[in-house]
Amino acid sequence: MVLTDELKASQGESRFDLLAYLSERQALVEAALDRSLQVIYPETIYEAMRYSLMAGGKRLRPILCLATCELAGGTVEMAMPTACALEMIHTMSLIHDDLPAMDNDDYRRGKLTNHKVFGEDIAILAGDGLLAYAFEHVAVETQNVPADRLLRIVAILGRAVGAAGLVGGQVVDLESEGKSDISLETLTFIHNHKTAALLEASVISGAILAGAAESDVRRLSHYSKNIGLAFQIVDDILDITSTQEELGKTAGKDLRAQKATYPSIWGLEESRRQAHALIQDAKAELADFGDSARPLMAIADFITARTH
C-alpha cells in the first residue's frame, strides 16, 4: 500500500493507528464497490465505469462518510451505500476532468485515463452512468435509515455535484485558465466548490444518516471545509514538487496550463503554512467529540503529510 510512509509521518506520536484504520476501511469500501457494479449488457459501458471506479485511490471520501456515521452513533452498514455513491460521484468528476475538453490528462492513479482506453464518447457516458447510478444506489441499497434522512442525503449529494458545487467550481476554473490576474478570492471559490464541496458532503452525510444533532453537523461541516481547502493546497504543492510516478498522474500540468494555484499566489512555504493552519482549525472543531473523533483527527493530519 503506497500510503505507508506518509501515514507513518502523519501519525507522529499519536497512539491511533491510522494506517491500520485506513487499510481496514479501504478494504471494506473496495469490496462494497466491487459488489455494487457488475458487468452486464452493454458490456462496454459497464467495463468503462468499472475501469475507473476500481482503479484504486485512497477512498478518502467514503472513509470520511463511514467515520462520521460511527462518530454520531451509526453503523458502517447504514452508511456504506452513501459511501459508495460518493466514490462514484468522485470517479465521475475525475473521468470528466481528464477529458481533452477539460484538463486533457493521460494518466490517473497511475493508469491511462478512461478516454485513452475507451474513447472520449464512452468516457463521457461512463461518467454520466456513474453519476446517475450513485443516486440509485443510495435510494435502493440504504437500509435502516428513516426516509427523511435519506431524502436529505440525496439533496446534499445533488448540491455538492451540481452548479452550486463541483460543476460551478469547474466552470470558474476553466474560465480562469491562462489569466494572470486571478484573485485569491476566485481561487478559493474554485476549490471550495470543486474540491471541498464533495468532501463536506462526505463528512456531513455520515453524520446525518446516523441522526446527529444539527449543532454537531455544523461543527463537522466546518471541519470538512477546512480539510477540503487544505487538501487542495497540498495538491497544488504536490503538482510542483512531485514526479508523475509519485502522483500517479501527470505532474506540473497546472503550470503548463497557466492555472492560478496557491503556490503561484503565496509561494510554497506560505502555502504549506496556510494548509497547516486550516488543519489546526479543522481539528479544533472536533474537540467536543472526544475519543470518537480520533479517526477524523488523524485523517486531518494525514492530509498535510501525504505525498500522493
C-alpha positions in Angstrom: 0.0 0.0 0.0 1.5 3.3 -1.2 0.3 5.2 1.8 2.5 3.5 4.4 5.4 6.0 4.6 3.3 9.2 4.6 0.8 7.7 7.1 3.6 7.0 9.5 4.9 10.5 9.0 1.4 12.0 9.7 0.9 10.0 12.9 3.8 11.3 14.9 3.3 10.3 18.5 -0.4 9.6 18.1 -1.5 6.3 19.6 -4.2 6.0 16.9 -3.1 3.6 14.2 -4.3 5.4 11.1 -2.6 3.0 8.8 -4.5 0.1 10.2 -7.7 2.0 10.2 -7.5 3.2 6.6 -6.3 -0.2 5.4 -9.4 -1.9 7.1 -11.8 0.7 5.8 -10.3 0.8 2.4 -10.8 -3.0 2.1 -14.4 -2.7 3.2 -15.1 0.1 0.6 -13.3 -1.8 -2.2 -15.4 -4.9 -1.6 -18.6 -2.9 -1.5 -17.7 -1.0 -4.7 -16.9 -4.3 -6.4 -20.3 -5.7 -5.4 -22.1 -2.6 -6.4 -21.4 -2.6 -10.1 -21.4 -5.8 -12.3 -20.7 -6.1 -16.0 -23.9 -6.8 -18.0 -25.1 -5.9 -21.5 -24.0 -3.5 -23.0 -20.7 -4.6 -21.6 -18.6 -1.7 -22.9 -20.2 0.9 -20.7 -20.1 -1.2 -17.5 -16.5 -2.1 -18.2 -15.6 1.6 -18.6 -17.5 2.5 -15.4 -15.7 -0.2 -13.5 -12.3 0.6 -15.0 -12.2 4.0 -13.3 -14.3 3.1 -10.2 -12.0 0.2 -9.3 -8.7 1.9 -10.3 -7.7 2.3 -6.6 -7.1 5.6 -4.8 -7.3 6.4 -1.1 -11.1 6.1 -0.9 -10.9 9.1 1.4 -14.5 10.3 0.7 -16.2 7.1 1.6 -14.0 6.5 4.6 -14.9 10.0 5.9 -18.6 9.1 5.5 -18.2 5.9 7.4 -16.1 7.6 10.1 -18.6 10.4 10.8 -21.5 8.0 10.8 -19.8 5.9 13.5 -18.8 9.1 15.4 -22.6 10.0 15.5 -23.6 6.6 16.8 -24.4 5.0 13.4 -23.0 1.9 11.7 -20.8 1.1 8.7 -23.7 -0.8 7.2 -26.2 2.1 7.1 -23.5 4.4 5.6 -21.9 2.1 3.0 -24.3 2.8 0.1 -23.8 6.5 0.5 -20.0 6.0 0.9 -20.0 4.1 -2.4 -22.1 6.7 -4.1 -19.7 9.4 -3.0 -16.9 7.5 -4.7 -19.0 7.0 -7.8 -19.5 10.8 -8.0 -15.9 11.5 -7.3 -14.9 9.0 -10.0 -17.3 10.7 -12.5 -15.6 14.0 -11.8 -12.2 12.5 -12.4 -13.2 10.9 -15.7 -14.7 14.2 -17.0 -11.9 16.3 -15.6 -9.4 14.3 -17.6 -11.1 14.8 -20.9 -9.4 16.8 -23.7 -12.1 19.5 -23.4 -11.2 19.9 -19.7 -7.7 19.2 -18.3 -6.7 16.8 -21.1 -4.8 14.3 -18.9 -3.4 11.0 -20.0 -2.9 9.3 -16.6 -4.9 9.0 -13.4 -4.0 6.8 -10.4 -1.0 5.5 -12.4 -3.2 4.2 -15.2 -4.3 5.5 -18.6 -7.3 7.8 -18.2 -10.7 6.5 -19.2 -10.9 8.3 -22.5 -7.4 7.0 -23.5 -8.7 3.4 -23.1 -12.4 3.6 -24.2 -12.5 6.8 -26.3 -14.0 10.2 -25.4 -17.5 9.2 -26.2 -17.6 6.2 -23.9 -15.7 8.1 -21.2 -18.4 10.8 -21.1 -21.1 8.2 -20.9 -19.2 6.3 -18.2 -19.1 9.4 -16.1 -22.8 10.0 -16.7 -23.6 6.4 -15.8 -21.7 6.6 -12.6 -23.4 9.9 -11.6 -26.9 8.5 -12.2 -26.2 5.2 -10.5 -24.8 6.9 -7.4 -28.3 8.3 -6.6 -30.0 5.0 -7.5 -27.6 3.1 -5.2 -28.3 5.4 -2.2 -32.0 5.1 -2.7 -32.2 1.4 -3.3 -29.5 -0.1 -1.1 -29.6 2.0 2.1 -31.2 0.1 5.0 -32.4 1.1 8.5 -32.3 4.8 7.8 -35.5 7.0 8.1 -36.8 8.3 4.7 -36.4 11.9 5.7 -32.7 11.5 6.4 -32.3 9.6 3.1 -34.0 12.4 1.2 -31.7 14.9 2.8 -28.7 12.9 1.7 -29.9 12.9 -1.9 -30.3 16.7 -1.8 -26.8 17.1 -0.3 -25.2 14.9 -3.0 -27.1 16.7 -5.7 -26.0 20.1 -4.5 -22.4 19.0 -4.0 -22.0 17.8 -7.6 -24.1 20.4 -9.4 -23.7 24.1 -10.4 -23.8 25.1 -6.7 -20.8 22.7 -6.0 -18.4 20.8 -8.2 -19.7 21.9 -11.6 -19.7 25.6 -10.6 -16.2 25.3 -9.4 -15.1 23.6 -12.6 -16.7 26.3 -14.7 -14.8 29.1 -12.9 -11.6 27.1 -13.0 -11.9 26.7 -16.8 -12.7 30.4 -17.2 -9.7 31.3 -15.2 -7.1 29.4 -17.2 -4.4 31.5 -18.7 -5.3 34.6 -16.8 -2.6 36.3 -14.8 -5.0 38.4 -12.6 -6.9 35.6 -10.8 -7.5 36.8 -7.2 -7.2 34.7 -4.1 -11.0 35.0 -3.6 -11.6 33.5 -7.0 -9.1 30.7 -6.4 -10.7 29.9 -3.1 -14.2 29.9 -4.7 -13.0 27.4 -7.3 -11.7 25.0 -4.7 -14.4 25.4 -2.1 -16.7 24.2 -4.8 -14.6 21.9 -7.0 -12.8 20.0 -4.1 -14.2 20.9 -0.7 -17.9 20.6 -1.6 -17.8 16.8 -2.1 -15.5 16.4 1.0 -18.1 18.3 3.0 -20.9 16.1 1.6 -18.8 13.0 2.6 -18.4 14.2 6.2 -21.9 15.5 6.9 -23.8 12.8 5.1 -22.4 10.2 7.5 -23.5 12.2 10.5 -27.0 12.9 9.1 -27.5 9.2 8.3 -26.9 8.5 12.0 -29.2 11.2 13.2 -26.6 13.6 14.5 -27.7 16.9 16.2 -27.7 19.9 14.0 -25.0 21.5 16.2 -22.8 18.6 15.5 -23.5 18.6 11.8 -22.4 22.3 11.8 -19.1 21.6 13.5 -18.4 18.7 11.2 -19.3 21.0 8.2 -16.6 23.5 9.4 -14.2 20.7 9.9 -14.7 19.4 6.3 -14.5 22.8 4.7 -11.1 23.3 6.3 -9.7 19.9 5.4 -11.1 20.3 1.9 -9.3 23.6 1.3 -6.1 22.2 2.9 -6.4 19.1 0.6 -6.4 21.4 -2.5 -3.5 23.5 -1.2 -1.4 20.3 -0.7 -2.5 19.1 -4.2 -1.2 22.4 -5.7 2.1 21.9 -3.8 2.5 18.3 -4.9 1.9 19.3 -8.6 5.1 21.3 -8.3 7.2 19.2 -6.1 6.3 15.6 -7.0 7.1 13.3 -10.0 4.5 11.6 -12.2 5.4 8.3 -10.6 4.7 9.8 -7.1 1.5 11.4 -8.1 0.0 8.7 -10.3 -1.0 11.4 -12.8 0.8 14.0 -14.9 2.9 16.3 -12.8 3.4 20.0 -13.5 0.2 20.3 -15.6 -1.1 23.3 -13.6 2.0 25.3 -14.5 1.8 24.3 -18.2 -1.9 25.2 -18.3 -1.1 28.6 -16.7 -3.5 27.9 -13.9 -3.7 30.0 -10.8 -2.7 27.9 -7.7 -2.0 28.7 -4.1 1.8 28.4 -4.6 1.6 30.8 -7.5 -0.1 33.4 -5.2 1.6 32.6 -1.9 4.7 30.7 -2.7 5.4 27.2 -1.4 6.3 28.0 2.2 3.3 30.2 2.8 1.1 27.6 1.1 2.4 24.9 3.5 1.8 27.3 6.5 -1.8 28.0 5.3 -2.6 24.3 4.9 -1.3 23.6 8.4 -3.4 26.4 9.9 -6.5 25.1 8.2 -5.8 21.6 9.6 -5.4 23.0 13.1 -8.7 24.9 12.7 -10.4 21.7 11.5 -9.2 19.7 14.4 -10.4 22.4 16.8 -14.0 21.7 15.6 -13.7 18.1 16.8 -12.6 18.9 20.4 -16.1 18.3 21.9 -16.4 14.8 20.4 -13.6 13.2 22.5 -12.0 9.9 21.5 -14.7 9.1 18.9 -13.2 11.8 16.7 -9.7 10.2 16.7 -10.1 8.9 13.1 -11.1 12.3 11.8 -8.3 14.0 13.7 -5.7 11.6 12.2 -7.1 12.0 8.7 -6.8 15.8 9.0 -3.1 15.4 10.0 -2.6 13.0 7.1 -3.8 15.5 4.5 -0.8 17.7 5.0 1.6 14.8 5.3 0.7 13.0 2.1 3.0 12.8 -0.9 0.5 11.4 -3.4 
